[in-house]
Structures are given as C-alpha cells and as structure tokens.
Amino acid sequence: MKLSHYDRTMIHGLELMSRTPLIAEPENHKMMVRILEIAAERSSAYPELQPLVREVKRISDNLGPHVSIEYPLKLAMNEFDRMCMALHWDAAKGAR
C-alpha cells in the first residue's frame, strides 16, 4: 500500500484528534475538520482507509470539539492499524 499525502494527512489528523487533550479552540477544530474533509475526499481507495474516511464524515457532521468523538476515533484508528499490520505481516512472510 502506497499512501498519498492526502492519506497521511487524514491519518495524522485523526490521530491528533483522538488524543487527549482534544483541541480546545473551536476555530482550530473547524480548521482541522475542513482539512480532514478535503484529505478524505482525495484519499486513496484502499479498503483499509475506509473506516477512517467514514470517521472523518462522522466528525464533520458533529458540531465543535468534544469528548464524544474520541472513542469512535480510537476504534477507527485501531481498525486501520490492525489491517495495516496484517498487510505488512503478509508481505513480510512472502519476503522470506
């Protein structure tokens, strides 16, 4: 899997938003959500990225930064990491 700059922007942006403390300033939150929306729209079509794209959509439908976005974000990031780990492991086994 070769990640684009948009893919990486989305991944790192969601990682930032999943950590406490959540962004406190509403202006910063809105700016990050706008960036995430653009990155998600332009992200690669890899199935591993789809949980993250769905999470960006869910966040963009929420108003303002709040703790209720943290748990679903962490679930989406864990799913992404699990799928990537499996891909890397399969590649490593094939490279022997």
N, C-alpha and C positions, 0 to 999 in steps of 0.2 A: 504494500500500500504506500503510495507516494502522496503525502499531504501537501496541499497548496497553502499559500499564505492565508487565504480565507479560512481554510480548515483549522490552521494553527491559531489564528485569531479567535475563532469560535471556541476552540478547546481551552485556550488560556483565559479567555474572558469568562467562560463558565467556571473554570477553576477559581478565579478570583472571587466570583460571586458566591461560590459555595463555602468559602471560608469565613469564619467569624474573625473580627467584626465585619458584618455586612456594611456595604458602603452607606454612610450616614447621610451624605448630602444628596437631596433629590436631583439636583442638576447633574451630578456625576453619574447617578444611577440612570437617568434618562439618556445621557450621552452613551454610556456603555451599552444600554439596551438597543439604541439605534445602531451602534457599531455591530453588535451581535446579530441584529436582524439582517443587515447587509451581508455580513460574513456567512450567515446561514443560507441566505438566498443564493449565494455564489459558491457555496461549498461543493465539494466533490460528491458524487452519488454513491459512495461506498455505503453498504448496509450498516457497517459499524458506526457511521456518523449519524444515522437516522435518529437514534434516541436523543442525541444532542440537538439536532435540528428541531425535534418536537419540543424539547425543553426550552429552547430559545423562543419558540412560538408561545408557549405557556407563560413564560416570563414577560414577554412583550404585551400579553393580554392583561397582566397584573398591573395595578397602579402603585408605583412607589416601591422603595426598598423596604422589605420586611422579612422577618424570620421565617415566614411560611414558605418562602422559596428555597430555603436552604436544604431541607431533607430531600425533596424530589430532585433537586440539582445533584446532590451527592449520589442518589440512586442512578441517575443517568450517567454520571461520570464513572461510577463503578461498573456499570454495564459496558461502557465504552472501553475501559481499561481491561475488563475481562475478555472481551472479544479481541482486542489488540494483543493481549498476552497469548491467547490461543493461536492467533496468526503467526506471531513471532516464534512460538514453540513449534508449530508445524513446519515453519521454514527452517528452524534450527535442526529439527530431526531429519529433514530432507537434505541438509547440507553436510551431513556426516560423510 
